Amino acid sequence: MQRPSSPERGPVAIVGAGLIGRAWAIVFARAGHPVRLHDMDLHTLHSSHAYIEARLGELAEFELIDEAPGTVLARITCVADLAEALRDVVLVQENVRETVEAKIEIFSQLDALAPKDALLASSTSWLPASEFTKDLPGRARCLVAHPTNPPYLIPLVELCPAPWTSADVMLRAHALYSAAGQSPVTLSREIYGFLLNRVQAAVLNECFNLHEDGLASAADIDRVLKEGLALRWSFMGPFETIDLNAPAGVQDYARRYGQQYRHTAASQQTFSWSDEAVARVDEERRRTLELEGINQRSAWRDRRLMALAAHKRHAPDA
Ligand SMILES: NC(=O)c1ccc[n+]([C@@H]2O[C@H](COP(=O)([O-])OP(=O)(O)OC[C@H]3O[C@@H](n4cnc5c(N)ncnc54)[C@H](O)[C@@H]3O)[C@@H](O)[C@H]2O)c1
């Protein structure tokens, strides 16, 4: 993750300093933006500084930042007053809880208080921006910028316009997130769950159904991904994968295997997400990892992701 040179390296406000807000603060501070971190909960706001300092130390250990952790940390200011946090910003990244009501309330404040030319982006994982921006005078500058957790290690950000988001805003957003070291994908129109969560939903749907049908244990279904499909998926997507899996590319692949995929699809069903079926997977997971161990295992996951990000940094795609 090179420290990028940004044409628009003005101040960025991060509103909501929970898991995702803190992670965004690292992304923008690492890229050289002054960052104002705001949360309505003062304990959350002030505890975020030590949390970010610890993450920056880990990033330095894996050579994923080009400056001293203290230099990056010094760009981040915790600001309790929302209007003060929004002063002179070029971008507001909103990260409050995932309900339409909460998003409507915060976006009406952001539109009233932020500079008129600032971009207003939501981290929402599922909600189209039209559901919480339609009545705003400044709705043309609002969009979704959905990160993947944690965005300082996983660069994808999904940019999704509402029907009234201006084309110029989408271009500015693309330039700004790219310059901050992220990898933006722009959707042509709104769809619930955007791209990543829709693909994840399809995979989880099938994994739960295979488990429910007793075909394999949860551990073995996880193994299908971690020792199989996902090894390729960490550096190429499913389209590139099939392009390389037949001598004459995608059309050749479809001629060879399209009928089998159609046959398989005919037997695939929508998973119910019933409490009982979910509990059966949870029970198996709890035998492997007790709830008390979740934080420790999450820290392990992030360190594995750091090692992978460091590898990708030294061996870029092309
Ligand atoms: N957790 C993930 O993996 C993930 C990934 C991508 C996107 N997101 C999205 O990011 C957003 C935040 O998720 P999170 O996991 O960080 O949640 P979180 O619960 O950890 O943090 C939300 C924070 O927002 C603060 N807050 C709530 N209302 C506020 C307001 N009006 N003004 C200021 N602060 C306010 C809360 O005090 C809390 O600290 C959600 O929309 C979520 O869908 C989450």
The ligand as a Tripos MOL2 file, in Angstrom:
@<TRIPOS>MOLECULE
LIG
   44    48     1     0     0
SMALL
NO_CHARGES

@<TRIPOS>ATOM
      1 N1        -18.6560   -4.0990   10.6860 N.am      1 LIG1
      2 C1        -18.4050   -4.3930    9.4060 C.2       1 LIG1
      3 O1        -17.8010   -5.4210    9.0810 O.2       1 LIG1
      4 C2        -18.8290   -3.4300    8.3220 C.ar      1 LIG1
      5 C3        -18.2620   -3.5500    7.0430 C.ar      1 LIG1
      6 C4        -18.6250   -2.6190    6.0540 C.ar      1 LIG1
      7 C5        -19.5490   -1.6200    6.3490 C.ar      1 LIG1
      8 N2        -20.0810   -1.5380    7.6000 N.ar      1 LIG1
      9 C6        -21.0550   -0.4590    7.8610 C.3       1 LIG1
     10 O2        -20.4120    0.5710    8.6080 O.3       1 LIG1
     11 C7        -21.3740    1.2100    9.4670 C.3       1 LIG1
     12 C8        -20.8530    1.1860   10.8920 C.3       1 LIG1
     13 O3        -20.6620   -0.1640   11.2910 O.3       1 LIG1
     14 P1        -19.7320   -0.5430   12.5570 P.3       1 LIG1
     15 O4        -19.5440   -2.0180   12.4930 O.co2     1 LIG1
     16 O5        -18.5530    0.3640   12.6260 O.co2     1 LIG1
     17 O6        -20.7390   -0.1800   13.7700 O.3       1 LIG1
     18 P2        -20.3630    0.1850   15.2960 P.3       1 LIG1
     19 O7        -21.5840   -0.1440   16.0840 O.co2     1 LIG1
     20 O8        -19.0560   -0.4430   15.6690 O.co2     1 LIG1
     21 O9        -20.1450    1.7780   15.2710 O.3       1 LIG1
     22 C9        -21.1790    2.7020   15.0860 C.3       1 LIG1
     23 C10       -20.7550    3.9710   15.8420 C.3       1 LIG1
     24 O10       -21.6070    5.0550   15.4330 O.3       1 LIG1
     25 C11       -21.8310    5.8680   16.5750 C.3       1 LIG1
     26 N3        -23.0340    6.6620   16.2920 N.ar      1 LIG1
     27 C12       -24.3110    6.2160   16.1920 C.ar      1 LIG1
     28 N4        -25.1320    7.2520   15.8640 N.ar      1 LIG1
     29 C13       -24.3430    8.3590   15.7620 C.ar      1 LIG1
     30 C14       -24.5850    9.7130   15.4400 C.ar      1 LIG1
     31 N5        -25.8270   10.1530   15.1580 N.pl3     1 LIG1
     32 N6        -23.5510   10.5900   15.4390 N.ar      1 LIG1
     33 C15       -22.2790   10.1580   15.7130 C.ar      1 LIG1
     34 N7        -21.9880    8.8850   16.0290 N.ar      1 LIG1
     35 C16       -23.0010    7.9760   16.0390 C.ar      1 LIG1
     36 C17       -21.9850    4.8870   17.7210 C.3       1 LIG1
     37 O11       -21.7470    5.5190   18.9870 O.3       1 LIG1
     38 C18       -20.9040    3.8530   17.3720 C.3       1 LIG1
     39 O12       -19.6660    4.1560   17.9800 O.3       1 LIG1
     40 C19       -22.6950    0.4660    9.2610 C.3       1 LIG1
     41 O13       -23.4930    1.1470    8.3100 O.3       1 LIG1
     42 C20       -22.2340   -0.8750    8.7050 C.3       1 LIG1
     43 O14       -23.2100   -1.5160    7.9030 O.3       1 LIG1
     44 C21       -19.7330   -2.3960    8.5920 C.ar      1 LIG1
@<TRIPOS>BOND
     1     1     2 1
     2     2     3 2
     3     2     4 1
     4     4     5 ar
     5     4    44 ar
     6     5     6 ar
     7     6     7 ar
     8     7     8 ar
     9     8     9 1
    10     8    44 ar
    11     9    10 1
    12     9    42 1
    13    10    11 1
    14    11    12 1
    15    11    40 1
    16    12    13 1
    17    13    14 1
    18    14    15 2
    19    14    16 1
    20    14    17 1
    21    17    18 1
    22    18    19 2
    23    18    20 1
    24    18    21 1
    25    21    22 1
    26    22    23 1
    27    23    24 1
    28    23    38 1
    29    24    25 1
    30    25    26 1
    31    25    36 1
    32    26    27 ar
    33    26    35 ar
    34    27    28 ar
    35    28    29 ar
    36    29    30 ar
    37    29    35 ar
    38    30    31 1
    39    30    32 ar
    40    32    33 ar
    41    33    34 ar
    42    34    35 ar
    43    36    37 1
    44    36    38 1
    45    38    39 1
    46    40    41 1
    47    40    42 1
    48    42    43 1
@<TRIPOS>SUBSTRUCTURE
     1 LIG1         1 GROUP 0 **** ****
